[in-house]
Amino acid sequence: MGRLDNLVTVVTGAARGIGRAMALRYAAEGATVVAADLNEEGVRAVAEEMHATGAVAEPLRVDVGDPAQLRALMDHVAQRYGRLDVLVNNAGVVRVRPLLEITPEDWDYVNHVNARGLFFALQAGARQMMKQQPLAAGRPRGKIINIASIAGRSGRPMFAAYAASKAAAISITQSAASGLAPHVTVNSICPGVVDTEMWKTIDREWTESDRRPIGAAWQDRIRGIPMQRPQTPDDLTGMAVFLASADSDYITGQSYNVDGGLQMN
């Protein structure tokens, strides 16, 4: 028996990193997983990993920046599987620039996915959830989990657009939790410094800007982690399972730091 048996879930940005880890963990916990990503080859590979364990999984190429594609995704899930129980809004991008060098193109590139895409994915998913009955009396009709960041908790002058987009994710979480209660719960997870391709991009762009050796920015950031090691995507999957499970039915509007102690509040 898994903690997520019989739940129909959607994970965006599932081709790699945090999204991949969450999709695999959901499958291991018994969920049906629709893995969505713009990277079609990558998301198919993740689905094959889930299929190899006997899980029900489906890969779909989706551009989260296109609201029409997001509506089509949720409609497809409802038609094929009958309902949508959990939506994980994980898709995200980053661009590292000094504050005074950020261009309108940089700003739009990041916020198009991280803020706009997250909001319209949430909206499309919530519309489906509000139509359906809860799995059991007294339970929510669905759950939405947004992947924010500790960067959304305070300013980040080297990636101000990203920090702003993640602050938006936290705010959207609170607005949606209020607007959809008591039928749909909405919470977010704020990762710290996670060893993923995104952080490799951050390190490369940061060190190029500062004219330092590759790896210097990464080492600077992990040096202060109280848990004394870099974070892995798997460190986030326990919280993702908890927020998707019945154990969190009375929790909404919260943003949880899962960062090894970097942000304490």
Sine and cosine of phi, psi and omega as CSV:
sin_phi,cos_phi,sin_psi,cos_psi,sin_omega,cos_omega
0.00,0.00,0.79,-0.61,0.07,-1.00
-0.99,-0.17,0.30,-0.95,-0.02,-1.00
-0.95,0.31,-0.29,0.96,-0.05,-1.00
-0.87,-0.50,0.43,0.90,0.00,-1.00
-0.80,0.60,0.71,-0.70,0.10,-0.99
0.95,0.30,0.13,0.99,0.06,-1.00
-1.00,0.01,0.65,-0.76,0.08,-1.00
-0.99,-0.15,0.85,-0.52,-0.12,-0.99
-0.81,-0.59,0.49,-0.87,0.12,-0.99
-0.83,-0.56,0.75,-0.66,0.07,-1.00
-0.84,-0.55,0.88,-0.47,0.07,-1.00
-1.00,0.01,0.40,-0.92,-0.06,-1.00
0.89,0.45,0.62,0.78,-0.16,-0.99
-1.00,0.02,0.02,1.00,-0.10,-1.00
-0.96,0.27,-0.40,0.92,-0.04,-1.00
-0.35,-0.94,0.11,-0.99,0.14,-0.99
0.86,0.50,-0.70,-0.71,-0.07,-1.00
-0.88,0.47,-0.70,0.72,-0.02,-1.00
-0.88,0.48,-0.68,0.73,0.04,-1.00
-0.87,0.49,-0.73,0.68,-0.01,-1.00
-0.88,0.48,-0.66,0.75,0.00,-1.00
-0.93,0.36,-0.65,0.76,0.03,-1.00
-0.87,0.49,-0.71,0.70,-0.01,-1.00
-0.90,0.43,-0.65,0.76,0.00,-1.00
-0.93,0.37,-0.66,0.75,0.05,-1.00
-0.86,0.50,-0.69,0.72,0.02,-1.00
-0.88,0.47,-0.67,0.74,0.01,-1.00
-0.90,0.43,-0.44,0.90,0.01,-1.00
-1.00,-0.01,0.11,0.99,0.13,-0.99
0.98,-0.18,0.04,1.00,-0.03,-1.00
-0.98,0.19,0.46,-0.89,0.30,-0.95
-0.99,0.16,0.76,-0.65,-0.12,-0.99
-0.85,-0.53,0.86,-0.51,0.19,-0.98
-0.99,-0.15,0.92,-0.38,-0.07,-1.00
-0.99,-0.13,0.91,-0.41,-0.09,-1.00
-0.92,-0.40,0.68,-0.74,0.00,-1.00
-0.22,-0.98,0.45,-0.89,0.11,-0.99
-0.94,0.35,-0.45,0.90,0.02,-1.00
-0.99,0.12,1.00,-0.02,-0.11,-0.99
-0.90,0.43,-0.68,0.73,0.00,-1.00
-0.89,0.46,-0.69,0.72,-0.02,-1.00
-0.91,0.42,-0.67,0.74,-0.06,-1.00
-0.96,0.29,-0.48,0.88,0.10,-1.00
-0.92,0.39,-0.61,0.79,0.03,-1.00
-0.90,0.43,-0.63,0.78,0.04,-1.00
-0.91,0.41,-0.67,0.74,0.03,-1.00
-0.88,0.47,-0.61,0.79,0.04,-1.00
-0.90,0.44,-0.61,0.79,0.08,-1.00
-0.88,0.48,-0.67,0.74,0.01,-1.00
-0.93,0.36,-0.66,0.75,0.03,-1.00
-0.86,0.51,-0.59,0.81,-0.03,-1.00
-0.89,0.45,-0.37,0.93,0.03,-1.00
-1.00,-0.10,0.03,1.00,-0.02,-1.00
1.00,-0.01,0.11,0.99,-0.04,-1.00
-0.98,0.20,0.39,-0.92,0.13,-0.99
-1.00,0.00,0.89,-0.46,-0.06,-1.00
-0.55,-0.83,0.51,-0.86,0.01,-1.00
-0.65,-0.76,0.80,-0.61,0.07,-1.00
-1.00,-0.04,0.66,-0.75,0.04,-1.00
-0.67,-0.75,0.70,-0.72,0.09,-1.00
-0.99,0.11,0.87,-0.49,-0.04,-1.00
-0.64,-0.77,0.72,-0.69,0.14,-0.99
-0.99,-0.11,0.95,-0.31,-0.07,-1.00
-0.93,0.36,-0.21,0.98,0.07,-1.00
-0.98,0.21,-0.09,1.00,-0.04,-1.00
-0.93,-0.37,0.97,-0.26,-0.03,-1.00
-0.84,0.55,-0.54,0.84,0.01,-1.00
-0.90,0.43,-0.65,0.76,0.05,-1.00
-0.92,0.39,-0.57,0.82,0.03,-1.00
-0.92,0.38,-0.66,0.75,0.06,-1.00
-0.89,0.45,-0.66,0.75,0.01,-1.00
-0.91,0.42,-0.61,0.79,0.04,-1.00
-0.87,0.50,-0.77,0.64,-0.04,-1.00
-0.92,0.39,-0.61,0.79,0.06,-1.00
-0.89,0.46,-0.68,0.73,0.01,-1.00
-0.87,0.49,-0.72,0.69,-0.01,-1.00
-0.87,0.49,-0.71,0.70,-0.02,-1.00
-0.90,0.44,-0.66,0.76,-0.03,-1.00
-0.94,0.34,-0.63,0.77,-0.07,-1.00
-0.99,0.15,-0.62,0.78,-0.13,-0.99
-0.92,-0.38,-0.11,0.99,0.09,-1.00
1.00,-0.05,-0.33,0.94,-0.03,-1.00
-0.17,-0.99,0.11,-0.99,0.11,-0.99
-0.73,-0.68,0.92,-0.40,-0.06,-1.00
-1.00,-0.06,-0.62,0.79,-0.08,-1.00
-0.65,-0.76,0.76,-0.65,0.11,-0.99
-0.88,-0.48,0.82,-0.57,0.09,-1.00
-0.95,-0.30,0.93,-0.38,0.04,-1.00
-1.00,0.02,1.00,-0.01,-0.08,-1.00
-0.95,-0.32,-0.40,0.91,-0.09,-1.00
-0.79,0.61,0.73,-0.68,-0.01,-1.00
-0.30,-0.95,0.40,-0.91,0.04,-1.00
-0.69,-0.72,0.23,-0.97,-0.02,-1.00
-0.60,-0.80,0.44,-0.90,0.15,-0.99
-0.57,-0.82,0.77,-0.64,-0.06,-1.00
-0.97,-0.26,0.86,-0.51,0.03,-1.00
-0.53,-0.85,0.56,-0.83,0.19,-0.98
-0.85,0.53,0.49,-0.87,-0.13,-0.99
-0.77,0.63,-0.71,0.71,-0.09,-1.00
-0.99,0.13,-0.02,1.00,0.02,-1.00
-0.95,-0.31,-0.02,1.00,0.03,-1.00
-0.93,0.38,0.77,-0.64,-0.01,-1.00
-0.98,-0.18,0.29,-0.96,0.12,-0.99
-0.83,0.56,-0.57,0.82,0.02,-1.00
-0.91,0.41,-0.66,0.75,0.06,-1.00
-0.87,0.50,-0.75,0.67,-0.03,-1.00
-0.86,0.51,-0.74,0.68,-0.04,-1.00
-0.93,0.36,-0.61,0.80,0.01,-1.00
-0.85,0.53,-0.73,0.69,-0.06,-1.00
-0.96,0.28,-0.76,0.65,-0.11,-0.99
-0.97,0.26,-0.38,0.92,0.07,-1.00
-0.85,0.52,-0.63,0.78,0.00,-1.00
-1.00,-0.03,-0.80,0.59,-0.22,-0.98
-0.95,0.30,-0.53,0.85,-0.01,-1.00
-0.95,-0.32,-0.85,0.52,-0.02,-1.00
-0.88,0.47,-0.76,0.65,-0.02,-1.00
-0.88,0.47,-0.68,0.73,0.01,-1.00
-0.88,0.48,-0.71,0.70,-0.05,-1.00
-0.89,0.46,-0.73,0.69,-0.08,-1.00
-0.97,0.24,-0.41,0.91,0.16,-0.99
-0.93,0.38,-0.70,0.71,0.06,-1.00
-0.85,0.52,-0.72,0.69,-0.03,-1.00
-0.87,0.49,-0.73,0.69,-0.02,-1.00
-0.91,0.41,-0.67,0.74,0.03,-1.00
-0.91,0.41,-0.67,0.74,-0.02,-1.00
-0.91,0.42,-0.61,0.79,0.02,-1.00
-0.86,0.51,-0.66,0.75,0.05,-1.00
-0.93,0.38,-0.71,0.71,-0.03,-1.00
-0.87,0.49,-0.62,0.78,-0.04,-1.00
-0.92,0.38,-0.34,0.94,0.01,-1.00
-0.99,0.15,-0.36,0.93,-0.20,-0.98
-0.98,-0.20,0.32,-0.95,0.05,-1.00
-1.00,0.09,0.46,-0.89,0.08,-1.00
-0.91,0.42,0.36,-0.93,0.02,-1.00
-0.92,0.39,-0.44,0.90,0.05,-1.00
-0.48,-0.88,0.41,-0.91,-0.02,-1.00
-0.84,0.54,0.71,-0.71,0.03,-1.00
1.00,0.07,-0.09,1.00,0.00,-1.00
-0.99,-0.12,0.37,-0.93,0.11,-0.99
-0.90,0.43,0.31,-0.95,0.05,-1.00
-0.99,0.14,-0.33,0.94,0.00,-1.00
-0.11,-0.99,0.17,-0.99,-0.02,-1.00
-0.68,-0.73,0.67,-0.74,0.04,-1.00
-0.86,-0.51,0.73,-0.68,-0.01,-1.00
-0.83,-0.56,0.90,-0.43,0.03,-1.00
-0.99,-0.13,0.69,-0.73,0.07,-1.00
-1.00,-0.08,0.96,-0.27,0.03,-1.00
-0.99,-0.12,-0.72,-0.69,0.00,-1.00
-0.08,-1.00,0.43,-0.90,0.15,-0.99
-0.91,0.42,-0.28,0.96,0.10,-1.00
-0.90,0.44,-0.38,0.92,0.05,-1.00
-0.99,0.17,-0.06,1.00,-0.02,-1.00
-1.00,0.03,-0.39,0.92,-0.03,-1.00
-0.39,-0.92,0.16,-0.99,-0.08,-1.00
-0.93,0.36,0.48,-0.88,0.05,-1.00
-0.69,-0.73,1.00,-0.05,-0.13,-0.99
-0.89,0.45,-0.39,0.92,0.03,-1.00
-1.00,0.08,-0.29,0.96,0.14,-0.99
-0.58,-0.81,0.91,0.41,-0.07,-1.00
-0.90,0.44,-0.60,0.80,0.00,-1.00
-0.91,0.42,-0.65,0.76,0.02,-1.00
-0.91,0.41,-0.72,0.69,0.01,-1.00
-0.86,0.50,-0.67,0.74,0.02,-1.00
-0.89,0.45,-0.64,0.77,-0.01,-1.00
-0.92,0.40,-0.56,0.83,0.00,-1.00
-0.99,0.17,-0.50,0.87,0.18,-0.98
-0.89,0.45,-0.63,0.78,0.07,-1.00
-0.89,0.47,-0.64,0.77,0.01,-1.00
-0.88,0.48,-0.65,0.76,0.03,-1.00
-0.91,0.41,-0.68,0.73,0.02,-1.00
-0.91,0.42,-0.68,0.73,0.04,-1.00
-0.87,0.49,-0.64,0.77,0.05,-1.00
-0.83,0.56,-0.72,0.69,-0.03,-1.00
-0.93,0.37,-0.68,0.73,0.01,-1.00
-0.89,0.47,-0.70,0.71,-0.03,-1.00
-0.94,0.35,-0.60,0.80,0.03,-1.00
-0.87,0.49,-0.66,0.75,0.03,-1.00
-0.94,0.35,-0.68,0.73,-0.09,-1.00
-0.96,0.27,-0.42,0.91,-0.09,-1.00
-0.97,-0.26,-0.14,0.99,0.01,-1.00
-0.92,0.39,0.56,-0.83,0.04,1.00
-1.00,-0.09,0.20,0.98,-0.17,-0.98
-0.99,0.14,-0.57,0.82,-0.03,-1.00
-0.75,-0.66,0.78,-0.63,0.09,-1.00
-1.00,-0.01,0.58,-0.82,-0.01,-1.00
-0.70,-0.71,0.86,-0.50,0.03,-1.00
-0.68,-0.73,0.22,-0.98,0.04,-1.00
-0.71,-0.71,0.37,-0.93,0.06,-1.00
-0.90,-0.44,0.73,-0.69,0.00,-1.00
-0.92,-0.38,1.00,-0.09,0.05,-1.00
-0.94,0.34,0.23,-0.97,0.08,-1.00
-0.97,-0.24,-0.85,-0.52,-0.05,-1.00
-0.99,-0.13,0.99,-0.12,-0.14,-0.99
-0.98,-0.20,0.71,-0.71,-0.02,-1.00
-0.97,0.25,1.00,0.08,-0.03,-1.00
-0.69,-0.72,0.07,-1.00,0.07,-1.00
-0.89,0.46,-0.53,0.85,0.03,-1.00
-0.88,0.47,-0.68,0.73,-0.01,-1.00
-0.94,0.34,-0.47,0.88,0.11,-0.99
-0.90,0.43,-0.62,0.78,0.06,-1.00
-0.91,0.42,-0.72,0.70,0.02,-1.00
-0.84,0.53,-0.74,0.67,-0.02,-1.00
-0.88,0.47,-0.70,0.71,-0.03,-1.00
-0.89,0.45,-0.74,0.67,-0.04,-1.00
-0.94,0.35,-0.59,0.80,-0.01,-1.00
-0.92,0.39,-0.74,0.67,-0.04,-1.00
-0.94,0.33,-0.52,0.85,0.11,-0.99
-0.89,0.46,-0.67,0.74,0.00,-1.00
-0.91,0.40,-0.64,0.77,-0.04,-1.00
-1.00,0.04,-0.09,1.00,-0.05,-1.00
0.84,0.55,0.76,0.65,0.06,-1.00
-0.88,-0.47,0.23,-0.97,0.03,-1.00
-0.91,0.42,0.56,-0.83,0.09,-1.00
-0.85,0.53,0.71,-0.71,-0.04,-1.00
0.98,-0.22,-0.28,0.96,-0.06,-1.00
-0.92,0.39,-0.67,0.74,-0.01,-1.00
-0.91,0.41,-0.66,0.75,0.04,-1.00
-0.87,0.50,-0.74,0.68,0.00,-1.00
-0.89,0.45,-0.62,0.79,0.04,-1.00
-0.88,0.48,-0.66,0.75,-0.08,-1.00
-0.97,0.26,-0.61,0.79,-0.05,-1.00
-0.99,0.16,-0.27,0.96,-0.05,-1.00
-0.89,0.47,-0.53,0.85,-0.08,-1.00
-0.99,-0.10,0.18,0.98,-0.02,-1.00
-0.96,0.27,0.86,-0.50,-0.01,-1.00
-0.84,0.55,-0.55,0.84,0.01,-1.00
-0.97,0.26,-0.07,1.00,0.18,-0.98
0.89,0.45,0.54,0.84,0.15,-0.99
-0.34,-0.94,0.40,-0.92,0.09,-1.00
-0.91,0.42,0.42,-0.91,0.05,-1.00
-0.99,0.10,0.59,-0.80,0.09,-1.00
-0.93,-0.36,0.34,-0.94,0.07,-1.00
-0.83,0.55,-0.57,0.82,-0.02,-1.00
-0.90,0.43,-0.39,0.92,0.04,-1.00
-0.91,0.42,-0.30,0.95,-0.06,-1.00
-0.99,-0.13,-0.22,0.98,-0.15,-0.99
-0.96,0.28,-0.48,0.88,0.03,-1.00
-0.89,0.46,-0.70,0.72,0.04,-1.00
-0.91,0.41,-0.61,0.79,0.01,-1.00
-0.90,0.43,-0.61,0.79,0.05,-1.00
-0.94,0.35,-0.71,0.71,0.01,-1.00
-0.83,0.55,-0.74,0.68,-0.05,-1.00
-0.94,0.35,-0.36,0.93,0.05,-1.00
-1.00,0.04,-0.28,0.96,-0.14,-0.99
-1.00,-0.04,0.12,-0.99,0.03,-1.00
-0.91,0.42,-0.35,0.94,-0.02,-1.00
-0.89,0.45,-0.34,0.94,-0.04,-1.00
-0.95,-0.31,0.32,0.95,-0.10,-0.99
-0.86,0.51,-0.44,0.90,-0.05,-1.00
-0.98,-0.21,0.32,0.95,-0.02,-1.00
-0.89,-0.45,0.80,-0.59,0.09,-1.00
-0.44,-0.90,0.49,-0.87,0.03,-1.00
0.98,0.19,0.23,0.97,-0.07,-1.00
-0.97,-0.23,0.50,-0.87,0.07,-1.00
-0.82,-0.58,0.91,-0.41,-0.14,-0.99
-0.99,-0.15,0.83,-0.56,0.12,-0.99
-0.98,0.21,0.84,-0.54,0.11,-0.99
-0.81,-0.59,1.00,0.06,-0.28,-0.96
-0.57,-0.82,0.23,0.97,0.00,-1.00
0.96,0.28,0.23,0.97,0.04,-1.00
0.99,-0.14,0.13,0.99,0.01,-1.00
-0.89,0.46,-0.64,0.77,0.00,-1.00
-0.89,-0.45,0.92,-0.40,-0.04,-1.00
-0.91,-0.41,0.88,-0.48,0.07,-1.00
-0.39,-0.92,0.00,0.00,0.00,0.00
